[in-house]
Amino acid sequence: MIQPKKIFRTKDGKLGFEWNDGTRGACSVRELRLACPCALCVDEHTGEKLLDDSTVPADIKLERVQSIGRYAAGLTFSDGHNSGIYPYDKLKELTKKA
C-alpha cells in the first residue's frame, strides 16, 4: 500500500511527498483543488466533473493537511473547501517527479 513517509512544502509552494516506495513528487495546490474527488466536485454516479475550474483562484492556498487513516489525506483550502478525501494512490498519480 502506497503511503507518504513525508509530506512537505516545496520552495515554489507545491505540496511535496516522499513515498514509501522511495519516490518523490509534488503538485501545485491549485492542481490538487481542481482534482478534488468529493461529491461536490464530481458527480458520484456519472463521474462527471462538477467543479468549474474558473471558480478556483490561481493563488489558492492549502491551509491544512490531515491524515485520514492509513490510506488518504484530507485537504483544507483557502476557499473554504475541505470535503475531499484524497487517497494516497490518487495523490501519487497527481504528483510529478520532484
Buried (B, 14 or more C-beta within 10 A) or exposed (E): EBBBEEEBEEEEEBBBBBBEEEEBBBBBBBBBBBBBBBEEBBEEEEEEEEBEEEEBEEEBEBBEBEEEEEBBBBBBBEEEBBEBBBBBEBBBEBBEEB
